[in-house]
Amino acid sequence: LMGRRTAVEVLERGTRGVEATYSRDTTFGPRYEHRREVVATGSGWEVVDSVQSDEPGDYTVRYHFHPSVDVYEADGPDHEFVVRENGSELARFGFTGGSEHRLVLTPYFEWFGREQYRPAIEVESDTDTDVRTRVEVIRGETTGA
């Protein structure tokens, strides 16, 4: 939703967070508001996406990654995904909410006319359910910490 070319309102939320809101009010299609709140935690970020609409429906939250990293689904029931580069773990993404959590490939154009594919995580939800994302940044040699 917010990934399209839109006018997004961004507000500061304390010293550790921001909230971004996009509202679509049109005669074509349902009116909706997409709100994303991002708060820094001690180990990464907590992100909450919510969509309010005049009509019930589904929405998709996507996280796109650079083609140089590998993303894979971790074992277990927790809907976790691991991001690695050159064999080192960089981050973990965990989700609460949403009916489907999947790893997909999406087009990426580093140079005009040169398409390659990059990993993306998609989480599908309905307009009554928030999607909460926990991003844990792994500190180590590859992150300079």
N, C-alpha and C positions, 0 to 999 in steps of 0.2 A: 504494500500500500504506500508507505512513505518512500519506498525506493524509486518510485516514478518521479518525474520532474514536477515537484509540487512546491507550494509555499508553506513552510513548516514554521510554527511558532515554538520557540525554545525558551524555557524558563529555568532559572537556577533554583535548585532545591537544596538549600543549606550549603555547606562547604564541600560536600562529597557527592552531589548529584545534580542531574538535569532532567527536565521533562520536556518532551517534544510532542506536539499535537498537530494533527492535520485533519481538517474537516472538509467534507465534500457535500455541497448543497447544490443539487442540480435537478433539472426536470427529467433527465435521462438516467435511469437507474436509481437505486436506493440512496438516500442520504445516510452518511455515516461519519463517525469520528474515530480516528486511530490515535491512541495515546501510548507513548513509550516512555517509561521512566527508567533511568540508569543511575545506580548508586554504587559508588566505590566501596568495596569491603576490604578487610585486611589482606585478602588473598586474591582479589580480582574484582569482579563486578556482579551485581544482581540487576537483571533487566526484567521489567514487567511490561508486556504488551496487552492492551485491551482494545476492543472494538465495540462501539455502541452503534446500533443501526435502527432505522425505522422498520426494517424487515429482517427477520432471522436469516442467517446464512453462515457460510464458512469463510475463514480467512487463513492465510498462510504466512508464517513468520519464517524468514530466510536469513541465514548467515553464510555469506560467500567468503571463500578463502583464496589466497594467491595460489597459482598452480604449482609453486615450488614446495608446498607443504602437503603432507599426507593426512587424511582424516579417516578414521574408522570408528565403527560402533564398538563400544566396550562390551565385554561379556557381562550379563546380569540383567535384572529387571528394571534398572533405574533410568533407562533412556539416556545413557551417557555416551558422549562421543569424545575421542581423544585426537588432539592435533599434534603431529610430529613433524620434525624437519631433520633430515640427515640422521635419523634413528633416535633423536632426542625428543622427549616429550616436552611440548611447549605449553599446552593448556588442556583443560577438560571442560566440556560443556554438558551440563545436566539440566533436565527440564521437568517442570511440574505443570500439569494441565496440557491440553491438546489431545487429540484422539489418534494422531499418527505422527511418528518421528522417523524420518528417513534421511539417508545420505543419497545425494543425487550429483550429477555433473551438469554444470551450466557453462555457457559460452563466455570466453574472456578474450579481449582484444588488446594485447599489450601494444601492438602497432596496428594502424589502420589496415584492414584487409587481411590480417593474419589471425584467424580464429584458432583458439586452442580451448581446452576444457579445464575447468577448475572444480574442486569439490565445494559442495554447499550442503548445509543441513537445513531441512525443511520440517516445520512443525505445523500441522493443520489443527485448527480449533473452530468452535462455533462462537457466534457473537456473544453468548452468555458466559463464556469461559476465558479467563485470563491465561496467558502463557507466561510462566516464570522461568527465566533462564539464569542459571548459576554458571559463571565463568570463573574457573580457578586457573590462575596463571602459575605455571611451575617455574620456580626460580632455580637457576642453575647456570652452568657454563654457557649455554647457548643464549641466555637472556642478559648476560653481563652482570648478574648479581653475585 
